Amino acid sequence: MNKYYTPEIEEFHFGFEFESNYVLFGKDWTKVVLSEEHDWFYSSYVNDAVPTEFRVKYLDKEDIESLGWKFDKISNEGQWKFFKDNICLYYRPKTHELGMFTIDPSKSDYMMKHIMDNKQIHILIIKNKSELKKLMKQLNIL
């Protein structure tokens, strides 16, 4: 399986992590986190850059762990399991499918009050660390 993919312009947003060998970032593959100081970036990408000058690393075990998730050692190659507080995350690296749910409803004030799991996700396609960070922020997990 390829470790990197070429991002679409729609994927770029402030906070987006990617690597570039675009002349303005340097000649070697350099890690870039898109910030407001890169406001010139969008027009440069559309007008000048070649897509092969940008790549994004697919989400991997280390990326997920770097966001505070603990790897479950009984996971298998087809599906990894991670835990953070009262939440379980599972990820299928070959298909980039991610799911999430609350482990113990009795430890979730939200579930006790609303009788629904506000952290439950049943299969989203998440390709990179930036997408997972954005999702975690939306779910108030960060």
PyMOL commands that place a pseudoatom at each C-alpha (Angstrom):
pseudoatom trace, name=CA, resn=MET, resi=1, chain=A, elem=C, hetatm=0, pos=[0.000, 0.000, 0.000]
pseudoatom trace, name=CA, resn=ASN, resi=2, chain=A, elem=C, hetatm=0, pos=[1.244, 3.466, -0.896]
pseudoatom trace, name=CA, resn=LYS, resi=3, chain=A, elem=C, hetatm=0, pos=[2.190, 5.633, 2.093]
pseudoatom trace, name=CA, resn=TYR, resi=4, chain=A, elem=C, hetatm=0, pos=[1.259, 8.936, 0.382]
pseudoatom trace, name=CA, resn=TYR, resi=5, chain=A, elem=C, hetatm=0, pos=[-1.410, 10.347, -1.907]
pseudoatom trace, name=CA, resn=THR, resi=6, chain=A, elem=C, hetatm=0, pos=[-1.793, 13.563, -3.914]
pseudoatom trace, name=CA, resn=PRO, resi=7, chain=A, elem=C, hetatm=0, pos=[-4.334, 15.857, -2.237]
pseudoatom trace, name=CA, resn=GLU, resi=8, chain=A, elem=C, hetatm=0, pos=[-7.154, 17.626, -4.023]
pseudoatom trace, name=CA, resn=ILE, resi=9, chain=A, elem=C, hetatm=0, pos=[-7.319, 21.419, -3.686]
pseudoatom trace, name=CA, resn=GLU, resi=10, chain=A, elem=C, hetatm=0, pos=[-10.560, 21.040, -1.672]
pseudoatom trace, name=CA, resn=GLU, resi=11, chain=A, elem=C, hetatm=0, pos=[-8.655, 19.240, 1.096]
pseudoatom trace, name=CA, resn=PHE, resi=12, chain=A, elem=C, hetatm=0, pos=[-6.474, 22.247, 1.912]
pseudoatom trace, name=CA, resn=HIS, resi=13, chain=A, elem=C, hetatm=0, pos=[-7.484, 24.328, 4.938]
pseudoatom trace, name=CA, resn=PHE, resi=14, chain=A, elem=C, hetatm=0, pos=[-5.694, 26.138, 7.748]
pseudoatom trace, name=CA, resn=GLY, resi=15, chain=A, elem=C, hetatm=0, pos=[-4.119, 23.440, 9.895]
pseudoatom trace, name=CA, resn=PHE, resi=16, chain=A, elem=C, hetatm=0, pos=[-3.819, 20.992, 6.970]
pseudoatom trace, name=CA, resn=GLU, resi=17, chain=A, elem=C, hetatm=0, pos=[-0.565, 18.991, 7.139]
pseudoatom trace, name=CA, resn=PHE, resi=18, chain=A, elem=C, hetatm=0, pos=[1.170, 17.966, 3.942]
pseudoatom trace, name=CA, resn=GLU, resi=19, chain=A, elem=C, hetatm=0, pos=[4.619, 17.603, 2.421]
pseudoatom trace, name=CA, resn=SER, resi=20, chain=A, elem=C, hetatm=0, pos=[5.871, 19.586, -0.530]
pseudoatom trace, name=CA, resn=ASN, resi=21, chain=A, elem=C, hetatm=0, pos=[8.862, 19.862, -2.788]
pseudoatom trace, name=CA, resn=TYR, resi=22, chain=A, elem=C, hetatm=0, pos=[7.322, 23.012, -4.321]
pseudoatom trace, name=CA, resn=VAL, resi=23, chain=A, elem=C, hetatm=0, pos=[10.104, 25.507, -4.938]
pseudoatom trace, name=CA, resn=LEU, resi=24, chain=A, elem=C, hetatm=0, pos=[8.707, 28.034, -2.431]
pseudoatom trace, name=CA, resn=PHE, resi=25, chain=A, elem=C, hetatm=0, pos=[8.796, 25.426, 0.375]
pseudoatom trace, name=CA, resn=GLY, resi=26, chain=A, elem=C, hetatm=0, pos=[12.223, 23.994, -0.542]
pseudoatom trace, name=CA, resn=LYS, resi=27, chain=A, elem=C, hetatm=0, pos=[13.549, 21.402, -2.988]
pseudoatom trace, name=CA, resn=ASP, resi=28, chain=A, elem=C, hetatm=0, pos=[13.324, 18.369, -0.703]
pseudoatom trace, name=CA, resn=TRP, resi=29, chain=A, elem=C, hetatm=0, pos=[10.072, 17.002, 0.691]
pseudoatom trace, name=CA, resn=THR, resi=30, chain=A, elem=C, hetatm=0, pos=[9.298, 19.412, 3.516]
pseudoatom trace, name=CA, resn=LYS, resi=31, chain=A, elem=C, hetatm=0, pos=[6.499, 19.102, 6.073]
pseudoatom trace, name=CA, resn=VAL, resi=32, chain=A, elem=C, hetatm=0, pos=[4.139, 22.084, 5.908]
pseudoatom trace, name=CA, resn=VAL, resi=33, chain=A, elem=C, hetatm=0, pos=[1.191, 22.984, 8.116]
pseudoatom trace, name=CA, resn=LEU, resi=34, chain=A, elem=C, hetatm=0, pos=[-0.971, 25.408, 6.188]
pseudoatom trace, name=CA, resn=SER, resi=35, chain=A, elem=C, hetatm=0, pos=[-1.431, 28.644, 8.124]
pseudoatom trace, name=CA, resn=GLU, resi=36, chain=A, elem=C, hetatm=0, pos=[-2.602, 32.183, 7.434]
pseudoatom trace, name=CA, resn=GLU, resi=37, chain=A, elem=C, hetatm=0, pos=[0.939, 33.130, 6.429]
pseudoatom trace, name=CA, resn=HIS, resi=38, chain=A, elem=C, hetatm=0, pos=[0.390, 30.882, 3.389]
pseudoatom trace, name=CA, resn=ASP, resi=39, chain=A, elem=C, hetatm=0, pos=[-2.470, 33.044, 2.037]
pseudoatom trace, name=CA, resn=TRP, resi=40, chain=A, elem=C, hetatm=0, pos=[-0.635, 33.165, -1.304]
pseudoatom trace, name=CA, resn=PHE, resi=41, chain=A, elem=C, hetatm=0, pos=[-0.814, 29.396, -1.455]
pseudoatom trace, name=CA, resn=TYR, resi=42, chain=A, elem=C, hetatm=0, pos=[-4.217, 28.896, -3.053]
pseudoatom trace, name=CA, resn=SER, resi=43, chain=A, elem=C, hetatm=0, pos=[-3.529, 31.040, -6.108]
pseudoatom trace, name=CA, resn=SER, resi=44, chain=A, elem=C, hetatm=0, pos=[-0.040, 29.548, -6.459]
pseudoatom trace, name=CA, resn=TYR, resi=45, chain=A, elem=C, hetatm=0, pos=[-1.392, 26.017, -6.281]
pseudoatom trace, name=CA, resn=VAL, resi=46, chain=A, elem=C, hetatm=0, pos=[-4.076, 26.680, -8.870]
pseudoatom trace, name=CA, resn=ASN, resi=47, chain=A, elem=C, hetatm=0, pos=[-1.892, 28.693, -11.229]
pseudoatom trace, name=CA, resn=ASP, resi=48, chain=A, elem=C, hetatm=0, pos=[1.651, 27.361, -10.928]
pseudoatom trace, name=CA, resn=ALA, resi=49, chain=A, elem=C, hetatm=0, pos=[2.053, 24.184, -8.931]
pseudoatom trace, name=CA, resn=VAL, resi=50, chain=A, elem=C, hetatm=0, pos=[2.023, 20.679, -10.276]
pseudoatom trace, name=CA, resn=PRO, resi=51, chain=A, elem=C, hetatm=0, pos=[0.074, 18.161, -8.136]
pseudoatom trace, name=CA, resn=THR, resi=52, chain=A, elem=C, hetatm=0, pos=[3.161, 15.933, -7.869]
pseudoatom trace, name=CA, resn=GLU, resi=53, chain=A, elem=C, hetatm=0, pos=[4.774, 18.724, -5.821]
pseudoatom trace, name=CA, resn=PHE, resi=54, chain=A, elem=C, hetatm=0, pos=[2.431, 17.961, -2.920]
pseudoatom trace, name=CA, resn=ARG, resi=55, chain=A, elem=C, hetatm=0, pos=[1.772, 14.780, -1.007]
pseudoatom trace, name=CA, resn=VAL, resi=56, chain=A, elem=C, hetatm=0, pos=[-0.068, 13.776, 2.135]
pseudoatom trace, name=CA, resn=LYS, resi=57, chain=A, elem=C, hetatm=0, pos=[0.801, 10.826, 4.327]
pseudoatom trace, name=CA, resn=TYR, resi=58, chain=A, elem=C, hetatm=0, pos=[-2.072, 8.425, 4.818]
pseudoatom trace, name=CA, resn=LEU, resi=59, chain=A, elem=C, hetatm=0, pos=[-3.237, 8.106, 8.408]
pseudoatom trace, name=CA, resn=ASP, resi=60, chain=A, elem=C, hetatm=0, pos=[-1.214, 5.521, 10.315]
pseudoatom trace, name=CA, resn=LYS, resi=61, chain=A, elem=C, hetatm=0, pos=[-0.931, 4.098, 13.815]
pseudoatom trace, name=CA, resn=GLU, resi=62, chain=A, elem=C, hetatm=0, pos=[1.620, 6.707, 14.935]
pseudoatom trace, name=CA, resn=ASP, resi=63, chain=A, elem=C, hetatm=0, pos=[-0.608, 9.587, 13.782]
pseudoatom trace, name=CA, resn=ILE, resi=64, chain=A, elem=C, hetatm=0, pos=[-3.560, 8.270, 15.782]
pseudoatom trace, name=CA, resn=GLU, resi=65, chain=A, elem=C, hetatm=0, pos=[-1.416, 7.680, 18.866]
pseudoatom trace, name=CA, resn=SER, resi=66, chain=A, elem=C, hetatm=0, pos=[0.032, 11.206, 18.582]
pseudoatom trace, name=CA, resn=LEU, resi=67, chain=A, elem=C, hetatm=0, pos=[-3.514, 12.528, 19.126]
pseudoatom trace, name=CA, resn=GLY, resi=68, chain=A, elem=C, hetatm=0, pos=[-3.750, 10.795, 22.514]
pseudoatom trace, name=CA, resn=TRP, resi=69, chain=A, elem=C, hetatm=0, pos=[-5.262, 7.442, 21.517]
pseudoatom trace, name=CA, resn=LYS, resi=70, chain=A, elem=C, hetatm=0, pos=[-3.883, 4.235, 23.083]
pseudoatom trace, name=CA, resn=PHE, resi=71, chain=A, elem=C, hetatm=0, pos=[-3.419, 1.289, 20.713]
pseudoatom trace, name=CA, resn=ASP, resi=72, chain=A, elem=C, hetatm=0, pos=[-5.156, -1.960, 21.655]
pseudoatom trace, name=CA, resn=LYS, resi=73, chain=A, elem=C, hetatm=0, pos=[-2.564, -4.712, 21.261]
pseudoatom trace, name=CA, resn=ILE, resi=74, chain=A, elem=C, hetatm=0, pos=[-5.207, -7.292, 20.350]
pseudoatom trace, name=CA, resn=SER, resi=75, chain=A, elem=C, hetatm=0, pos=[-5.966, -5.383, 17.130]
pseudoatom trace, name=CA, resn=ASN, resi=76, chain=A, elem=C, hetatm=0, pos=[-5.290, -7.132, 13.858]
pseudoatom trace, name=CA, resn=GLU, resi=77, chain=A, elem=C, hetatm=0, pos=[-3.876, -5.921, 10.529]
pseudoatom trace, name=CA, resn=GLY, resi=78, chain=A, elem=C, hetatm=0, pos=[-7.315, -5.414, 9.021]
pseudoatom trace, name=CA, resn=GLN, resi=79, chain=A, elem=C, hetatm=0, pos=[-8.718, -3.271, 11.826]
pseudoatom trace, name=CA, resn=TRP, resi=80, chain=A, elem=C, hetatm=0, pos=[-6.871, -1.328, 14.510]
pseudoatom trace, name=CA, resn=LYS, resi=81, chain=A, elem=C, hetatm=0, pos=[-8.535, -0.407, 17.798]
pseudoatom trace, name=CA, resn=PHE, resi=82, chain=A, elem=C, hetatm=0, pos=[-7.642, 2.577, 19.963]
pseudoatom trace, name=CA, resn=PHE, resi=83, chain=A, elem=C, hetatm=0, pos=[-8.983, 3.915, 23.248]
pseudoatom trace, name=CA, resn=LYS, resi=84, chain=A, elem=C, hetatm=0, pos=[-9.134, 7.415, 24.700]
pseudoatom trace, name=CA, resn=ASP, resi=85, chain=A, elem=C, hetatm=0, pos=[-10.999, 8.035, 27.931]
pseudoatom trace, name=CA, resn=ASN, resi=86, chain=A, elem=C, hetatm=0, pos=[-14.426, 6.409, 27.444]
pseudoatom trace, name=CA, resn=ILE, resi=87, chain=A, elem=C, hetatm=0, pos=[-14.234, 6.244, 23.633]
pseudoatom trace, name=CA, resn=CYS, resi=88, chain=A, elem=C, hetatm=0, pos=[-13.189, 3.464, 21.261]
pseudoatom trace, name=CA, resn=LEU, resi=89, chain=A, elem=C, hetatm=0, pos=[-11.907, 4.297, 17.778]
pseudoatom trace, name=CA, resn=TYR, resi=90, chain=A, elem=C, hetatm=0, pos=[-11.428, 1.664, 15.110]
pseudoatom trace, name=CA, resn=TYR, resi=91, chain=A, elem=C, hetatm=0, pos=[-9.610, 2.193, 11.830]
pseudoatom trace, name=CA, resn=ARG, resi=92, chain=A, elem=C, hetatm=0, pos=[-9.247, 0.000, 8.759]
pseudoatom trace, name=CA, resn=PRO, resi=93, chain=A, elem=C, hetatm=0, pos=[-5.982, 1.100, 7.104]
pseudoatom trace, name=CA, resn=LYS, resi=94, chain=A, elem=C, hetatm=0, pos=[-6.598, -0.571, 3.736]
pseudoatom trace, name=CA, resn=THR, resi=95, chain=A, elem=C, hetatm=0, pos=[-9.959, 1.153, 3.150]
pseudoatom trace, name=CA, resn=HIS, resi=96, chain=A, elem=C, hetatm=0, pos=[-9.382, 4.239, 5.371]
pseudoatom trace, name=CA, resn=GLU, resi=97, chain=A, elem=C, hetatm=0, pos=[-12.660, 3.543, 7.199]
pseudoatom trace, name=CA, resn=LEU, resi=98, chain=A, elem=C, hetatm=0, pos=[-13.014, 4.908, 10.717]
pseudoatom trace, name=CA, resn=GLY, resi=99, chain=A, elem=C, hetatm=0, pos=[-15.637, 4.360, 13.378]
pseudoatom trace, name=CA, resn=MET, resi=100, chain=A, elem=C, hetatm=0, pos=[-16.045, 5.543, 16.941]
pseudoatom trace, name=CA, resn=PHE, resi=101, chain=A, elem=C, hetatm=0, pos=[-18.340, 4.913, 19.892]
pseudoatom trace, name=CA, resn=THR, resi=102, chain=A, elem=C, hetatm=0, pos=[-18.669, 5.454, 23.643]
pseudoatom trace, name=CA, resn=ILE, resi=103, chain=A, elem=C, hetatm=0, pos=[-17.603, 2.359, 25.576]
pseudoatom trace, name=CA, resn=ASP, resi=104, chain=A, elem=C, hetatm=0, pos=[-19.591, 2.728, 28.795]
pseudoatom trace, name=CA, resn=PRO, resi=105, chain=A, elem=C, hetatm=0, pos=[-22.790, 4.787, 28.476]
pseudoatom trace, name=CA, resn=SER, resi=106, chain=A, elem=C, hetatm=0, pos=[-23.068, 5.082, 32.272]
pseudoatom trace, name=CA, resn=LYS, resi=107, chain=A, elem=C, hetatm=0, pos=[-19.862, 7.195, 32.254]
pseudoatom trace, name=CA, resn=SER, resi=108, chain=A, elem=C, hetatm=0, pos=[-21.168, 9.667, 29.670]
pseudoatom trace, name=CA, resn=ASP, resi=109, chain=A, elem=C, hetatm=0, pos=[-23.244, 12.574, 30.987]
pseudoatom trace, name=CA, resn=TYR, resi=110, chain=A, elem=C, hetatm=0, pos=[-24.463, 13.298, 27.463]
pseudoatom trace, name=CA, resn=MET, resi=111, chain=A, elem=C, hetatm=0, pos=[-25.691, 9.732, 26.915]
pseudoatom trace, name=CA, resn=MET, resi=112, chain=A, elem=C, hetatm=0, pos=[-27.339, 9.629, 30.331]
pseudoatom trace, name=CA, resn=LYS, resi=113, chain=A, elem=C, hetatm=0, pos=[-29.208, 12.865, 29.588]
pseudoatom trace, name=CA, resn=HIS, resi=114, chain=A, elem=C, hetatm=0, pos=[-30.075, 12.415, 25.891]
pseudoatom trace, name=CA, resn=ILE, resi=115, chain=A, elem=C, hetatm=0, pos=[-30.075, 8.606, 25.493]
pseudoatom trace, name=CA, resn=MET, resi=116, chain=A, elem=C, hetatm=0, pos=[-27.873, 8.841, 22.412]
pseudoatom trace, name=CA, resn=ASP, resi=117, chain=A, elem=C, hetatm=0, pos=[-24.149, 8.554, 21.744]
pseudoatom trace, name=CA, resn=ASN, resi=118, chain=A, elem=C, hetatm=0, pos=[-22.831, 11.916, 20.542]
pseudoatom trace, name=CA, resn=LYS, resi=119, chain=A, elem=C, hetatm=0, pos=[-19.455, 10.296, 19.758]
pseudoatom trace, name=CA, resn=GLN, resi=120, chain=A, elem=C, hetatm=0, pos=[-20.797, 7.443, 17.628]
pseudoatom trace, name=CA, resn=ILE, resi=121, chain=A, elem=C, hetatm=0, pos=[-19.570, 7.312, 14.057]
pseudoatom trace, name=CA, resn=HIS, resi=122, chain=A, elem=C, hetatm=0, pos=[-20.261, 4.400, 11.809]
pseudoatom trace, name=CA, resn=ILE, resi=123, chain=A, elem=C, hetatm=0, pos=[-17.679, 4.385, 9.040]
pseudoatom trace, name=CA, resn=LEU, resi=124, chain=A, elem=C, hetatm=0, pos=[-16.293, 7.607, 7.691]
pseudoatom trace, name=CA, resn=ILE, resi=125, chain=A, elem=C, hetatm=0, pos=[-13.444, 7.728, 5.201]
pseudoatom trace, name=CA, resn=ILE, resi=126, chain=A, elem=C, hetatm=0, pos=[-10.524, 9.441, 6.923]
pseudoatom trace, name=CA, resn=LYS, resi=127, chain=A, elem=C, hetatm=0, pos=[-7.313, 9.542, 4.906]
pseudoatom trace, name=CA, resn=ASN, resi=128, chain=A, elem=C, hetatm=0, pos=[-4.952, 11.683, 6.970]
pseudoatom trace, name=CA, resn=LYS, resi=129, chain=A, elem=C, hetatm=0, pos=[-4.116, 13.094, 10.393]
pseudoatom trace, name=CA, resn=SER, resi=130, chain=A, elem=C, hetatm=0, pos=[-5.538, 16.558, 9.582]
pseudoatom trace, name=CA, resn=GLU, resi=131, chain=A, elem=C, hetatm=0, pos=[-8.949, 15.044, 8.828]
pseudoatom trace, name=CA, resn=LEU, resi=132, chain=A, elem=C, hetatm=0, pos=[-8.913, 13.081, 12.099]
pseudoatom trace, name=CA, resn=LYS, resi=133, chain=A, elem=C, hetatm=0, pos=[-7.927, 16.185, 14.088]
pseudoatom trace, name=CA, resn=LYS, resi=134, chain=A, elem=C, hetatm=0, pos=[-10.765, 18.149, 12.489]
pseudoatom trace, name=CA, resn=LEU, resi=135, chain=A, elem=C, hetatm=0, pos=[-13.248, 15.358, 13.309]
pseudoatom trace, name=CA, resn=MET, resi=136, chain=A, elem=C, hetatm=0, pos=[-12.031, 15.125, 16.909]
pseudoatom trace, name=CA, resn=LYS, resi=137, chain=A, elem=C, hetatm=0, pos=[-12.465, 18.888, 17.302]
pseudoatom trace, name=CA, resn=GLN, resi=138, chain=A, elem=C, hetatm=0, pos=[-16.028, 18.687, 15.962]
pseudoatom trace, name=CA, resn=LEU, resi=139, chain=A, elem=C, hetatm=0, pos=[-16.801, 15.878, 18.417]
pseudoatom trace, name=CA, resn=ASN, resi=140, chain=A, elem=C, hetatm=0, pos=[-15.135, 17.787, 21.281]
pseudoatom trace, name=CA, resn=ILE, resi=141, chain=A, elem=C, hetatm=0, pos=[-12.580, 15.030, 21.863]
pseudoatom trace, name=CA, resn=LEU, resi=142, chain=A, elem=C, hetatm=0, pos=[-9.338, 17.075, 21.617]
for i in range(1, 142): cmd.bond("trace and resi %d" % i, "trace and resi %d" % (i + 1))
show_as sticks, trace
zoom trace
